Amino acid sequence: MAFGKKKKKELENKEAVEAVEVKEDTATDEAAEEEQEAPTPSREVLRKENGPFKGLGFVFKIAAAALLLAIFITMSVKFDDAQVIIITVTGAFITILCLARLIFYFLKRKDYTKWFKVMNIVEIVLDGVCGVFLLAGGVYYQTHSDEQGKFIDFMQDNYRYFVGAVIYLRGALHFFATAFFKSKSTIYNYFVNLVFVTLGTFCLAFDFTLKQLVILLLVVIALSCIYLAQDGIRAAIKYWNGGDNNGPKKTKKKDKDKEKSKESEVPAGIIEPETQDQAIIS
């Protein structure tokens, strides 16, 4: 009698397992269908749902590519003017940075020690002198093109010293303040100033001219122009063919919690080994 019950329970367990496997296969097929790419809506549908400007990011990419192309052509044709522009922009950047650091210093000066304040003031003054010199020289010689050649000849070999000194001084003084004045720092500031020290050392030690820097900048501008142009054109073609600029979307409806709960559940009709043994014994 007990063996008959055992055989019956085994058949019930087998049928329940087969039913569970069928359900799992069905769920897998449904998930695979859901993972497939959803049909791309038409351009008219996108405009109604998201407004007329949805997906028009390619316009700005193409406009930026055209602007970079104009800058590239202008800098290539008027190479001397391009060098003066680089000097002016560098000087303006350093000057603005010094003013910002000076304002921040006066806002936080109560937290600094006496020598730390002196060190910050000296650094800001030295950086400010370099920035104002580059800015004033660039602005002056842009309006006096007849005297521009002398300024460019001077900056060809000395531009790297101005930039390298400013960058190196910022990084070196950060580590000096951290080591001797126990200034608070973060891992982000540590690596940023490490890059400053490395880049400043490179500028001071490596013999490169302003002309080489402008050529490098032109290469970067050209590559950026090509990238933005091809990306914008591809997005425009996709948009006018009825696709969204962000590409087709994928729909996934997988619930990991439900899958885990299904795996942990015991199917109806299946008896755990211990319970089954107890039933047979009884």
C-alpha positions as CSV (number, residue, x, y, z in Angstrom):
1,M,0.0,0.0,0.0
2,A,2.8,2.3,0.9
3,F,4.6,1.5,-2.4
4,G,1.4,2.4,-4.3
5,K,1.2,5.7,-2.6
6,K,4.9,6.3,-3.4
7,K,4.4,5.5,-7.1
8,K,1.4,7.8,-7.2
9,K,3.3,10.7,-5.5
10,E,6.2,10.2,-8.0
11,L,3.8,10.5,-11.0
12,E,2.3,13.6,-9.5
13,N,5.7,15.2,-8.9
14,K,6.8,14.3,-12.5
15,E,3.6,16.0,-13.9
16,A,4.1,19.0,-11.7
17,V,7.7,19.4,-12.8
18,E,6.8,19.1,-16.5
19,A,4.1,21.8,-16.0
20,V,6.7,24.1,-14.3
21,E,9.1,23.6,-17.2
22,V,6.4,24.5,-19.7
23,K,5.7,27.7,-17.8
24,E,9.4,28.6,-17.7
25,D,9.7,28.0,-21.4
26,T,6.7,30.2,-22.1
27,A,8.0,33.0,-19.8
28,T,11.4,32.8,-21.6
29,D,9.8,33.1,-25.0
30,E,7.7,36.1,-23.8
31,A,10.9,37.8,-22.3
32,A,12.7,37.2,-25.6
33,E,9.9,38.8,-27.5
34,E,9.8,41.8,-25.1
35,E,13.6,42.3,-25.5
36,Q,13.2,42.7,-29.2
37,E,13.4,46.3,-30.6
38,A,10.1,48.1,-30.4
39,P,8.9,49.4,-33.7
40,T,10.2,52.9,-34.4
41,P,7.4,55.5,-34.4
42,S,6.9,57.7,-37.4
43,R,8.1,61.3,-37.5
44,E,4.5,62.6,-37.3
45,V,3.9,60.5,-34.1
46,L,7.1,61.8,-32.5
47,R,6.1,65.3,-33.2
48,K,2.7,64.9,-31.7
49,E,4.0,63.1,-28.6
50,N,7.1,65.0,-27.9
51,G,6.6,68.4,-29.6
52,P,8.1,69.6,-32.9
53,F,11.7,70.0,-31.6
54,K,12.1,66.5,-30.2
55,G,15.0,64.8,-31.9
56,L,16.4,68.0,-33.5
57,G,19.7,67.8,-31.7
58,F,21.4,67.2,-35.0
59,V,20.7,70.8,-35.9
60,F,23.0,72.0,-33.2
61,K,25.6,69.4,-34.0
62,I,25.7,70.5,-37.7
63,A,25.8,74.2,-36.6
64,A,28.7,73.5,-34.2
65,A,30.5,71.7,-37.0
66,A,30.1,74.6,-39.3
67,L,31.3,77.0,-36.7
68,L,34.4,74.9,-36.0
69,L,35.0,74.7,-39.8
70,A,34.9,78.5,-40.0
71,I,37.3,78.8,-37.1
72,F,39.6,76.3,-38.6
73,I,39.7,78.1,-42.0
74,T,40.2,81.5,-40.3
75,M,43.0,80.3,-38.1
76,S,44.7,78.5,-41.0
77,V,44.6,81.5,-43.3
78,K,45.5,84.1,-40.7
79,F,48.0,82.1,-38.8
80,D,49.7,85.0,-37.0
81,D,46.3,86.3,-35.8
82,A,45.5,82.8,-34.6
83,Q,48.6,82.8,-32.4
84,V,47.7,86.2,-30.9
85,I,44.2,85.0,-30.3
86,I,45.6,81.9,-28.4
87,I,47.7,84.2,-26.3
88,T,44.8,86.6,-25.5
89,V,42.5,83.7,-24.6
90,T,45.1,82.2,-22.3
91,G,45.7,85.5,-20.6
92,A,42.0,86.1,-20.1
93,F,41.5,82.6,-18.6
94,I,44.4,83.0,-16.2
95,T,43.2,86.5,-15.1
96,I,39.6,85.4,-14.5
97,L,40.9,82.3,-12.6
98,C,43.0,84.5,-10.3
99,L,40.1,86.9,-9.6
100,A,37.9,83.9,-8.7
101,R,40.6,82.5,-6.4
102,L,41.1,85.9,-4.8
103,I,37.4,86.2,-4.1
104,F,37.3,82.7,-2.6
105,Y,40.4,83.5,-0.5
106,F,38.8,86.5,1.1
107,L,35.6,84.5,1.8
108,K,37.6,81.7,3.5
109,R,40.6,83.6,4.9
110,K,39.6,83.0,8.5
111,D,40.2,79.3,8.1
112,Y,43.8,79.8,7.0
113,T,47.0,80.2,9.0
114,K,49.3,83.2,8.6
115,W,51.9,81.6,6.3
116,F,49.2,79.8,4.3
117,K,47.6,83.2,3.6
118,V,51.0,84.6,2.5
119,M,51.6,81.6,0.2
120,N,48.2,82.0,-1.4
121,I,48.6,85.7,-2.0
122,V,52.0,85.3,-3.5
123,E,50.7,82.6,-5.9
124,I,47.7,84.7,-6.9
125,V,49.9,87.7,-7.6
126,L,52.4,85.8,-9.7
127,D,49.7,84.0,-11.7
128,G,47.8,87.3,-12.1
129,V,50.9,89.0,-13.5
130,C,51.4,86.3,-16.1
131,G,47.7,86.4,-17.0
132,V,47.5,90.2,-17.3
133,F,50.7,90.3,-19.4
134,L,49.4,87.8,-21.9
135,L,46.0,89.4,-22.0
136,A,47.3,92.9,-22.4
137,G,49.9,91.9,-25.0
138,G,47.3,90.0,-27.0
139,V,44.8,92.8,-27.0
140,Y,47.4,95.4,-27.9
141,Y,49.0,93.6,-30.7
142,Q,45.6,92.6,-32.3
143,T,45.0,96.3,-32.8
144,H,48.6,97.1,-33.8
145,S,49.2,94.5,-36.5
146,D,52.3,96.3,-37.8
147,E,54.1,95.5,-34.6
148,Q,52.6,92.1,-34.2
149,G,55.7,90.2,-35.5
150,K,58.0,91.2,-32.6
151,F,55.5,90.1,-30.0
152,I,54.9,86.7,-31.8
153,D,58.6,86.1,-32.1
154,F,59.0,86.8,-28.4
155,M,56.1,84.5,-27.4
156,Q,57.2,81.7,-29.7
157,D,59.9,80.5,-27.2
158,N,58.5,82.1,-24.0
159,Y,54.8,81.3,-24.1
160,R,55.5,77.8,-22.6
161,Y,57.2,79.4,-19.6
162,F,54.2,81.5,-18.7
163,V,51.7,78.7,-19.0
164,G,54.0,76.1,-17.4
165,A,54.9,78.3,-14.5
166,V,51.2,79.0,-13.7
167,I,50.2,75.3,-13.9
168,Y,53.2,74.0,-12.0
169,L,52.9,76.6,-9.3
170,R,49.2,75.7,-8.6
171,G,50.0,72.0,-8.3
172,A,53.2,72.3,-6.3
173,L,51.7,74.8,-3.8
174,H,48.7,72.5,-3.3
175,F,51.0,69.6,-2.2
176,F,53.1,72.0,-0.1
177,A,50.1,73.3,1.7
178,T,48.9,69.7,2.3
179,A,52.2,68.5,3.6
180,F,53.3,71.5,5.8
181,F,50.1,73.3,6.7
182,K,47.8,70.2,6.9
183,S,45.4,71.6,4.4
184,K,42.3,69.5,3.8
185,S,42.2,67.7,0.4
186,T,40.3,65.1,-1.4
187,I,41.3,62.2,-3.7
188,Y,39.9,64.3,-6.6
189,N,42.1,67.3,-5.7
190,Y,45.1,65.1,-5.3
191,F,45.0,63.6,-8.8
192,V,44.0,67.0,-10.4
193,N,47.0,68.7,-8.9
194,L,49.2,65.8,-9.7
195,V,48.3,66.3,-13.3
196,F,49.0,70.0,-12.9
197,V,52.5,69.3,-11.6
198,T,53.2,66.8,-14.4
199,L,51.8,69.1,-17.2
200,G,53.7,72.1,-15.8
201,T,56.9,70.2,-15.7
202,F,56.3,69.1,-19.3
203,C,55.7,72.7,-20.4
204,L,58.9,74.0,-18.7
205,A,61.1,71.2,-19.7
206,F,59.9,70.3,-23.2
207,D,60.9,72.7,-26.0
208,F,57.8,73.5,-28.0
209,T,56.8,76.7,-29.7
210,L,53.5,78.6,-29.9
211,K,53.3,77.7,-33.6
212,Q,53.3,74.0,-32.7
213,L,50.6,74.5,-30.1
214,V,48.4,76.3,-32.7
215,I,49.0,73.4,-35.2
216,L,48.0,70.9,-32.5
217,L,44.9,73.0,-31.7
218,L,44.0,73.1,-35.4
219,V,44.2,69.3,-35.6
220,V,41.9,69.0,-32.5
221,I,39.4,71.5,-34.1
222,A,39.5,69.5,-37.4
223,L,38.8,66.2,-35.7
224,S,36.0,67.7,-33.6
225,C,34.4,69.2,-36.8
226,I,34.5,65.9,-38.6
227,Y,33.0,64.0,-35.7
228,L,30.2,66.5,-35.1
229,A,29.4,66.7,-38.9
230,Q,29.1,63.0,-39.4
231,D,27.2,62.4,-36.2
232,G,24.8,65.3,-37.1
233,I,24.3,64.1,-40.6
234,R,23.5,60.5,-39.5
235,A,21.0,61.8,-36.9
236,A,19.4,64.0,-39.6
237,I,19.0,61.1,-42.0
238,K,17.5,59.0,-39.2
239,Y,15.1,61.8,-38.2
240,W,13.9,62.5,-41.7
241,N,13.3,58.8,-42.4
242,G,10.9,58.8,-39.5
243,G,13.2,57.6,-36.7
244,D,13.9,59.2,-33.3
245,N,17.2,60.9,-32.9
246,N,17.9,58.8,-29.9
247,G,17.5,55.6,-31.8
248,P,14.9,52.8,-31.3
249,K,14.0,52.0,-27.8
250,K,14.1,48.5,-26.2
251,T,11.4,47.4,-23.9
252,K,12.3,45.0,-21.1
253,K,9.7,43.8,-18.6
254,K,11.8,41.5,-16.4
255,D,11.1,41.5,-12.7
256,K,14.1,40.0,-10.9
257,D,12.2,39.8,-7.6
258,K,9.4,37.9,-9.2
259,E,11.8,35.5,-10.8
260,K,13.5,34.9,-7.5
261,S,10.2,34.3,-5.7
262,K,9.2,31.8,-8.5
263,E,12.4,29.9,-8.1
264,S,12.0,29.7,-4.3
265,E,8.4,28.5,-4.5
266,V,7.7,24.8,-4.5
267,P,5.3,23.8,-7.3
268,A,1.9,22.4,-6.3
269,G,2.0,18.6,-6.0
270,I,5.7,18.3,-5.3
271,I,6.6,17.0,-1.9
272,E,9.9,17.7,-0.3
273,P,12.1,14.6,0.2
274,E,11.8,14.6,4.0
275,T,8.0,15.0,3.9
276,Q,7.7,12.3,1.2
277,D,9.7,9.8,3.4
278,Q,7.4,10.6,6.3
279,A,4.3,10.0,4.2
280,I,5.7,6.6,3.0
281,I,6.6,5.5,6.5
282,S,3.2,6.3,7.8
